[in-house]
Amino acid sequence: MRKDIRMDLGIRKTVLDNGLTIFTCPMPEKSSAFALFGTKFGSVDQHFMLDGREITVPSGTAHFLEHKLFENEDSDAFKLFARTGASSNAYTSYDRTCFVFQATDGFYDSLRILLSFVREPYFTKETIDKEQGIISEEIRMYSDSPVWQLLAGVLGLVYEKHPIREDIAGTEESIGRITPEMLYDCYNAFYTPDNMVLSIAGKFDEEKTIEICREALSDMKRRDSKKLPVREGCEVAVRSGSREMSVAMKQFSYAYKEKAFPVERQYMSELYLEILLYIMAGSTSRLYGELYDDGLINSSFGFEILEGDDFMSVIFSGDSRDPEETVRRIGKAIEGFKRNGIPNVRVEEVRRLLLGDTVCCMDEPEAAASEMAAAYFKKGSVYDKISAVCAVNRQDLEKMLSEHFDSSKAALFIINPKES
């Protein structure tokens, strides 16, 4: 059996003197370049230490800070990007915040803009008051989104105390408590070189890009900060729940509450769990085929792993005419694999699928930059992923399977069509 694969994807890792890590992956044949500047700071990071002070911030603070960093005292980053012709954006998840842009021409000017505005925080009470109104509209918009409410609904059932049960954007009440001092504290604690990564892929000159980064980021300094973990029990808070929304068909989300992997093994362990899920419930699995043929699911069916340093859930979701029966069959299939083992043929099928997907994604600037950054945040690399996919074996997967998917620690959330 293959244990490793040797390939050069053109990835270069550079670590600045202050500890900031930069990944570059030149693709001269492409017409554009994509850059991602991210920090391991997300919506769940509400309790931390900074320079000996214990700090707690309201839900939605990380997302609010993301919005405010696009503005400083003199300019708006979106307007600056528009002048260079770059397409820019940003996003906050449960465990990270990332600022991105893609450019065909004007890449180096766009890169300087990205590195500048993320490094120049400017918060006042007046600008915060203005932003609260904007984000309140965003919160109301997401409250009408079935996809988002499906995820929020099941996490609210699974967790009792952990901030992952709260909306990434917070609530209108919580963001109303955000102050300039809170934003500066979060910025100083988490926008530091040892907690951030810069990832660039596409058409650019590598040496010139690294030199621009050295000039722009050399003054970044580390701070004495530490996230404080949340004490959350092993059991789910509530086993089931539902709500009505304007949907054409019932939608469900079924989540297993799992113990987070140790930080030093997080990336590789999560990868093995992902492989296991593809084997059991991926689009080429027997379970998927039977559920689809029986009209219980459609192409919206899928799974995901939500994991941070102190939380993890495995979630199955999608449209279903009978969510309870669908969940029963998912559980039955999992128990069947636990009892009978995993066929070697499925391991090989999924190995080839994931290896192909990984190599293909590294051929597109946005996907490559995102993949490099995501691996770094989990203390791994793209090469680690390729090696692990090639080396995975049935025995390791069966051991992992025996340690996960306890049906007594799972919750089901259903969105029912609203009666007219």
N, C-alpha and C positions, 0 to 999 in steps of 0.2 A: 504493500500500500504506500502511496506517496506520503511523505512526511513533510515536505517543504516544496516550495517553488521559487525559483530565482528569476526575478525580473526587475528591470529598472524603469520606474515610472517617472523619473526625472525630478523627484522631490528633493529639495535641499532644505535643511534645517539650520537656521542661524540663531544664535543666542547672543543678545547684546550684553554689554558689560553689566547693565543693571538687572539682567535676568529675564528680559522680555524675549519670548520665543517667536520667531518668524518662519513660516513655511512658504516656500516658493516652488511653483511648478510651471516652468515656461512651456508654452505650446505655440511655437512660431507659426504654425499653419493656421491658427485661428485668427479671427478678425477682431476679437475684443479680449479684454481682461476683466476678471472679477476679483474684488478684494473684500475681505471680511475682517473686521476688527472686533473681537469679542472678549467679554469678561465672564468669569464663572460667578455670576450674581444674578439670581432670578427672584421670582415672586415669593418663593418659600423662605428666602433669607431675610427674616424680619427680626432676628435676635442675634446680636454679635457683640464682640469686644473691640474697642478701638482705643489704642494708647491708654489702656488700663481702665477705660470707662465701659460699663455695660449699657448697651443701647437697644431699644425696641422701637420699631417703626410700624406704621399701619399697613394693612394689606394694600397692594397696588403701588407701593413706593418705588420698586424697581422699574416698573412700567412707566411711572410718572417721570422718573429720572431720565429714562430713555428719551421721552418726548422733549424734555427741557434741554438736553444736551445739543439739540439741533439749533438752539438759539444762544447767542452770546450778546454782549452789550452793543455790539456794532453791526451784526449781520445775522442772516438766517442761512443755515447750511444748504437747505433745499434750493435757495436762489443761487448760491454759489455753484452748486452742482449743475444747475440748469445752464449756467454760462459756459461750462466745459462740455456740455452735451452728455453728461453722465446720467444714468438712471440710478437713483439712490433710495435706500429704505433702511428700516431697522425693525427689530422684533425682540420681544421679551418672552421667555418661556418660564417654566417652573424653576430651572436651575441656571439660566444664562441670559445674557443680553448681547445682541450682535448688531453691528452697524455695517452696512454693505453698500457697494456701488458696482456698476458695470459700465465700462467705457470702451468705445472704439478709438476715438481720437481724444486727445487731452487727458490721457491716463495719468501722467505724472502730476499735472495740476490737480486732478481729482484726488489723487492719493494724498497730496499735501493738505487738501481741504479736509479729508477724512481724519488724518492724524492731528490736524489742528483743532477742529471743533470738539472732538472727544477729549482733548487735553485742556480745554478752556471752559470750565463750568462757570455759569453766571446765573444766580438765582436771586430773585427779590420777591417780596410779598405780592407786588403788583403783577409780575409775570406769572406767579403761581396761581393767583386768583383767576387770571385769564385762562390758564391751562385747565383748571378744574372744570370749567364749563365745557371745554372741548372734550375732555376725557369722559365727562358725565354722559355726553351724547354717545360716545363709543360704547360705554357700559350698557346704555339702553338698547343700542343696536345689537349687541351680543346676547342680550336677554331674549331677543326674538329669533335667535339662530338655533334651530333644532340640533345641529351638529355640535355646537358648543355646549348647549344645555344638557345634551346626552352625556358628555364627558364630565361636566361639572356635577351633574346629578349623581352619577355613580361614585365619584370621588367623595361627595358629601355623605354617602352611605358608608363607604369603607372606612373613612378616617374620622376620628372623634376630635382630635386636638391639632393634628398637623396642618400647617398652612396650605398644603396642597389641596385641601378641601375648599379653599377660597379662590375666587376669581382672580386670574392673573392681573387684571386691571383694577381689582379692588371693588369697593362699592362707593356710591356717591357720598355716603357718610364717612367712610374711611379716608378717601382722598381729600375730604374737607379738613382733615386733621394734619395734613402734610405741611411742613414749614420749610423755609430755606435751610435752616440749621440741620434738619433731618436729611435733606438732599446732599448737603455738603458732607455730613457724616458718612452716608452711604458711598458717596464718590471717593472719599479719602480712604475708606476701608477696603473697597473692592476694585476700583479703577487703578490698580497698581501693577507694575511689570510682572511680578510673580504670579498674578492671578488672571493675566490677559494673554491673548494670542492674536497674531496677525497672520492671515492666510491669503495667499495670492496665487491665482492660476490664470493662464491664458497668454496673450501676446504682449510681452513687455521685455525690457532689458533687465536681466537679473541683477547685475552689478550696480547699475544706476538706481534701481529700486531699493536695494539694500542700503546704499549710501543716503538716499533721501530719508529712509527710516532712521538711520543712525543720527542724522542731523535733527530730525523732528522729535525723536523720542528719548534722546540721551538724558534729558532732565527728569524723566520719570523716576520716582523714588519709591522704595518699599515702605510700608507702614506696619506698625505693630497691631495687627488685627486678626481676629479669629471668629469663625462662625460658631454659634452655640447650638448643639443638637436639640431636637424636640423629643421629649419622652412620649412615645405613642405605644399603646398596647398592641398585642398580637392579634386580637380578635377584631372583627369588623364591628363598626358602631351599630349599623342597622342592616338587616339582611335583604330588604327589598323596598322599593319605592316607585312612584310613578307620577306623571303629570300629563295634562292635555295641552297639545299645541296644534297649530294649523299644518298638519302633515297628511299626506295621502295614504300612508301605510304605517303600521306600528314600527317603532324603532327601539332597539334594545342596546344596552351596554352591560356586560357581565364581567366583573373584575375580581381577580384573586388578589388578596392582600398577602404580600410576600415580604420576607426579611431582606433588607438591602445587602448586597454583596459587600465584602470588605473593600475599602477604597483602592487598595493596592492591586486587587484582582477584579475590579469592577468592569473594565473594558472587555477582557477575555471571557469572563463569566457571563456577561450580558450577551455577548456574541454567541456563546454556546446555547443559551436559552432561546435566542432568536432562531438558531438552526433547528432546535427542538420544535418550536412553534411552526416553522415552515413544514417540517416533516408531518406533524399531526394535523395541521389545519390550513396549510397553504393551498393555493389554487390548484395544485396538482395532487392534493391528498384525497384519499377515499372519503373522508368526512365531508370535505367541501363538495365533492361530486354528488354524494348522496343527499345532502341538504339542498343543494341546488336542484337536483332532479325531482325532489319531492316538493318543490315550491316553497320551502321554508326560508330560503335566503335568495338574494340576488347578488349582483356583482359588487354591491356596497359592503359586503361582509369582509371583515379583516380583523387583524389583531395588532396590538402595540405593547411595548414595554415602557412604562414610565418609571425611571429610576433616578434617584439622587443619592447623596451621601447617607441620608437617614430615612429613605422611603423607597418602596418599590411596589408596583402593581402590574399585573399582566391582564390586559383588557381585550375581550372579544366584543365586537359591535357590528351593527348594520341594520338594514330593514328586515323585518320578518313578519309573516302573517300569524305566527305562533311563537313568540319569544320563549315561553316556558318550555315548549317541546324542543326548540333549537338548543337551549341551554342544557336540557337533559341529555341530548345527544352528544353535545360537546363533552360533558362530564363522562358519559359512557365511553366515548372514544379514548379519552385520556386514561381512564381506568383500564381499558383494554390494552393500551400500550404498556402500562405499568405491570399488568399481569403477564402478557405474552412477549414483551420485549419489542425492540425496534428492528425491523428488517434491514439488513445491510443494503439492499437495493434502494431503499428510500434515503439512506444516508448518502449514498453516492449520487442519487438524483439531485438532492438539495445542495450537496457540495458543489456540483457543477453549475447549478443555477446561481448560487450566491457568488461563486468565483467569477462567473461571467458578468453578473451585475456590478460587482466591485470594479473590475477592470474597465467595463464600459463607462461607469460613472466618472472614472478618472480621465476620460477623454473629453469631458465638457468642463469649461472653466468654473461655472457656478457650482456644479456638483463636486468637482475636485476640491475647490477651496473649502466648501462646507464639510466634506468628508475628512479632510486633514484637521480642521479645527475641532470637529466633533470627537475624533479619536484622541486629540490632545487633551480635551477636557476630561476624558475618561482615563487618562494616563496610559494611552496606547498610541499606535501609529497605524497607517494604512498597511504597511508591510506586516505588522503583527496580525492584522485581520486576514490578510491573504494566507499567511503561514498557518494560522489557526484553522481556517476553512479547509486547507489541504490536509491538516493533521487530525481533524476531528474523527472520532471513532465511536462505534456503537456503545461500547462499555462506558465511556465518559458521559454520553448522552443519557443512558439509562440510569446512571448514578444521579445525574442532575434531576431527571424526571422523578425519581423516588423522593427527592427533597422538596418538591414544589407541587402546586396545584391541589391544595387541600380544600375540598368543597365546603367544609365547615367554616372556612375563612374566605368566603366569596359573597358578593352582593349583586343583585340584579336590579337595574333601573330601566323602566319602560316609558317611552313617550307614546301616548295614545292619540289617535286623531280626534280633534275637537269636534264635537257634534254641532252641526249647523242648526 
